[in-house]
Amino acid sequence: MRHTPISAAVLLSLVVASAQAGQPATPAAMTAYANQLLDAQKIASDGPGVTVLVARGDQLLYKGARGMASIELGVPMQPDHLLRIGSVTKQFAAAALLKQIDEGKARLDDPISRFLPDYPNGSKITLLHLLNHTSGVKSYTGIPGYMGNPVRRDLGTAELIKEFKDLPVDFQPGEKWAYNNSGYVLLGAVVEAISGKSWHQSIDELLLQPVRITGVHYQAGDRLFKGMAQGYTLNAQAQVAPAGYLSMTQPHAAGALIANAEGLWHWNQALHGGKLISAASYQRMTTPEGPAQPVHYGFGIATATLRGQPMLTHGGGIHGFVSVLDYLPQSRTTVVILRNSDGPGLAMETVARKLAAFAVGEPFAPAQAVAVPAEQLKSAEGVYAREDKQSRMLRVKDGVLHSQRSSGGSTALIALGGDRFAFPDSLTEMQIERGADGKAVAARVFNNGEKDDAERWVRSGELPSELVFIPLSAAQMQALVGSYVSPQFSVRVFVDEQGRLQGQAPGQPAFELKASTPRRVHVPQVDAQLDFSAEEGQAASVTLLQGGNTLVMARK
């Protein structure tokens, strides 16, 4: 019998389509879709890599890897390689403390003074405050300059706590919510005080060993870990470079674990399958409360929705690595993405959500651009404001509607028709609202493709005139050149080899500065403005204006 050959592209479309009828994805369809999605990300085969895993309950749907684990040695990334997981560590630390609470060794409303008697105001800070980021203590990773040389030192738990314990608090315990790495260092210290062992040894003995999870470890500096990927970043010239060094004693219980994708899958199975902590503790862990409720944060885990289903999620970012761990309780679906670069280049959360949606049989349709009359686009222009006073501008450029937040760059939107627009490389959409007269009155932004997660931006005015940039002479540029510093931020202004004025913050790529006057320059990519002082000769200071904030920096 003669067979008509089927092209690879047609075969792929047939396999993918088989999971798009509301039925959970098969391993074959999941593999085809995951490969298609990763192909679209254009991950360089000779650049930093990524590992990806998708599973439903005990069934592995997809496990794969792209890029390099070690660029220098030419080692390709493998699906079982170990990578740093950063703040995904927090749910391990939280579960360890909850396990101790289940054993009757502590209570959520215990003050930390019971375990750390010398900590300032410890009688007012409870274990609950540490778990859900409502303690108000100063987060040490936010101390100006701390993430430079100070984070390279090896410090014990008590030494690390000394770095922030006497600093002014941000607010009183339980008053507000603010993401806080110091809180999880203190949580780790409490775990140690209860167990008499290190926080990571406690995690291993209380949680990992009983369910035989072998793919999660503390990255001790005096141990070798087989299959550990190298971490990367971008240098000042936007080239791939080794990640900045930090001692892994410093992320502590807030972010010092390493794992492979399969280890995190088994962790999800154990934690969410009721094998590690009591049902009552798990309910508290996954139910935001008090000041943490509006931001949907439990204990080391955030809550969200995906295609109308509840989702439990957390991400991590640490020198040279980024991670995402998602879980959908209704279908017991796990998605893991681990990357060995902290530079731009991979839409981690968007890819994770697309994989999860496909796995449960509710895939997101790709954005298909349609032609929209120029007058319809023009009528949507204006300034739009949210209740919290943030603003965004909608402006037509070269026949395309662009959106620009007050604290971000300009994004070209994809017209979907019917006054609907999609943000590229994202699941977020925008819908223009019009009054009875047909004029735009508001814009509704649906984050992550979820219709119940809408922000309403009310049109508040007409667009300001577009900036007109002017060339600067060599002398005018030299008057601005220099390093400017403040306790909160610093920037270096210089002229590059092509004669362009550039600005660069520590650890960030350089941006070309565009001048509107001899003493005022702009960074259009991030909607920032730099006003230099007006004295003769070199400027003595510069004022940064961005997102409604003002910061003065003096010449160093």
Helices and strands as residue ranges (DSSP letters): H 8-17, H 27-41, E 50-56, E 59-66, E 68-70, E 75-76, E 83-84, G 86-88, H 89-102, G 112-114, H 127-131, G 140-142, G 149-152, H 157-162, H 181-195, H 199-203, I 204-208, G 209-211, E 216-218, E 232-234, E 240-242, H 252-255, E 257-259, H 261-272, H 279-285, G 290-292, E 302-306, E 309-318, E 321-328, E 333-339, H 348-359, H 374-378, E 382-385, E 391-397, E 400-405, E 410-412, E 414-417, E 420-422, E 429-434, E 440-446, G 447-449, E 454-461, H 474-478, E 482-485, E 490-495, E 501-504, E 511-512, E 514-517, E 520-523, G 524-526, E 528-532, E 541-546, E 549-555
